[in-house]
Amino acid sequence: MPVINIHKYDWFRILTDLSRAGYSLQDIADELDVVASTLIGWKKGASPRHHTGEALIELWCRVTQKRRHEVPKEKYIQKFIFHSANRACRHSEK
């Protein structure tokens, strides 16, 4: 039975790490070219668009001097994929 591991970046921890390193939310917002209130939404559980999230991860790596595989992530969610190998495609002709 195949299992897919899905991870979600922990944007709250990423932003908190940057704040602890001396970056204000406004500093981060300026770096990413977004408004500071957007970052507050990310801290509350929203997710950035792909390109903005990538830029935030790059900033986090540069500031913390850690590698991408060390970016904080939420716990893994395992999803089980069920399928039948004997499943036939049925065609109905009238």
C-alpha positions in Angstrom: 0.0 0.0 0.0 1.7 3.2 -1.2 2.2 6.0 1.4 2.7 9.6 0.5 4.4 11.9 3.1 3.3 15.4 2.8 5.1 18.2 4.6 4.2 21.8 5.1 6.7 24.5 6.0 6.3 26.0 9.4 6.0 29.6 8.4 5.5 30.7 12.0 8.8 29.2 13.1 10.6 30.5 10.0 9.4 34.1 10.7 10.1 33.7 14.4 13.7 32.6 13.7 14.2 35.6 11.5 12.8 37.9 14.2 15.1 36.4 16.8 18.0 37.1 14.4 17.1 40.8 14.5 14.8 41.2 11.5 11.5 43.0 12.2 8.4 42.0 10.3 8.8 45.2 8.3 12.4 44.2 7.4 11.2 40.8 6.1 8.2 42.4 4.3 10.5 44.8 2.5 12.9 42.0 1.6 10.0 40.0 0.1 8.2 43.0 -1.4 4.9 42.3 0.5 3.1 44.2 3.2 3.8 43.4 6.8 0.2 42.3 7.5 0.7 39.5 5.0 3.4 38.1 7.3 1.0 38.2 10.2 -1.3 36.0 8.2 1.5 33.5 7.5 2.2 33.4 11.3 -1.5 32.6 11.9 -1.5 29.7 9.4 -1.8 31.0 5.9 0.8 30.1 3.3 2.6 32.3 0.9 2.5 32.0 -2.8 5.2 29.7 -4.2 7.7 32.3 -5.3 7.3 34.4 -2.1 7.7 31.3 0.0 10.9 30.3 -1.9 12.3 33.8 -1.3 11.4 33.6 2.4 13.2 30.2 2.6 16.2 31.7 0.9 16.3 34.6 3.3 16.0 32.1 6.3 18.9 30.0 5.0 21.0 33.1 4.5 20.3 34.6 7.9 20.5 31.4 9.9 23.3 29.9 7.8 21.5 26.6 7.7 20.7 24.5 4.6 17.4 24.1 2.9 16.7 20.6 4.3 16.9 22.2 7.8 14.0 24.6 7.2 11.4 24.1 9.9 8.5 21.9 8.8 5.3 20.9 10.5 4.8 17.2 11.3 4.5 14.8 8.4 1.1 13.8 7.4 0.9 10.3 5.9 -1.8 9.7 3.3 -2.5 6.2 2.2 -3.3 5.7 -1.4 -5.8 2.9 -2.1 -6.2 1.5 -5.5 -7.1 -1.8 -7.0 -4.7 -3.4 -9.5 -7.5 -5.4 -11.0 -9.7 -2.4 -11.6 -11.0 -2.4 -15.2 -12.1 0.6 -17.2 -15.7 0.1 -18.3 -17.1 1.6 -21.4 -20.8 1.9 -22.0 -22.0 1.8 -25.5 -25.6 2.6 -26.5 
